[in-house]
């Protein structure tokens, strides 16, 4: 009888609120056990260490000296991510890194190269990659029930209620700026849902009177004339936050509320075969919403309503595509509404760490790997530069050079 492999020992660096959140999220995760925590603040380190019954250390270097630390979770402010991830990889550890992977493309590329050289798993905490709604949409696109999006839109009116004037969030030297610190989530989500690497970006930034930049927007061009538009403003009270993600599939549209998505609504026009396929979707809900490591709470649901002959049977035409689509579909994928947002966030983090455990044990490529982290930072840095200069910027490829599929007018000037 073959014995189960020993649990992966996890050392956490960064014992603030998010570090504690990560350890809470992964509590009891099969194949993983916390073994140590580290923070330069001895009070914080001691409190979290005692909470989990593990040693409290003062630095990443001390953490890496321990043989029972096989993986490192990095939960520090962004400016430290690249150096810490590189050090952990060089020490032969697997890495779970809070986003962004780095505050610069150069730093993210160095981490990605180190992960490849070391042959260790690296997962970036792009939680949207592990959200059941986005995973379901990827599945529906993959099987052709939804066409690949021709347009991606994300609007984020976020809260600045807890971000005082001296908070590190406002200092690009610590955070990288809004595009890097926060936008990477959605640059990466667009890349996942559109299934392509971004080519170029135009962007704008707005500064509050006498204060920091608190609103940014970016239009990111993807291959095939697909446009992804992003807006982030940190200008609202907690209770007034609003987010909307919209995907234009041509003959269908998907709308998702919340930056931690808990509900998706799809409106689609289809033919009889499509209508029958949509009607079978509720019976597939469990498999459709499944994400390894994500524990459902039991209230998830998928509902579909088909109105046959809601439109004329004459051919409909859009962007050069002609189809006969008389039936209208309304589908709702629901993870339990706003009340379940904390659960979905926690389980998405848990699923990301479960992905790390899987790759460390079995090999393969994580869902949110170093390439995902690098590409998101590259778009964010290009957007930051585009906003400052007022000129369109190429998004560099993995090797640091512009891709051959870049827009012709930029190829000529690069």
Secondary structure by P-SEA (a helix, b strand, c coil): cccccccbbbbbccccaaaaaaaaaacccccccccbbbbccaaaaaaaaaaacbbbbccaaaaaacccccbbbbbccccaaaaaaaaaaaabbbbbccccccccaaaaaaaaaaaaaacbbbbccccccccaaaaaaaaaaaacccccccbbbbbbbcccccccccccccccccccccccccaaaaaaaaaaaaccccccccbbbbbcccccccbbbbbbbccccbbbbbbbbcccccccbbbbbbbbcccbbbbbccccccbbbbbbcccaaaaaaaaaccccccccccccccccccccbbbbbbbcccccccccccccccccccbbbbbbbccccccaaaaaaaaaaaaaaaaaaaaacccccccccaaaaaaaaaaaaaaaaaaaacbbbbbccccccccccccaaaaaac
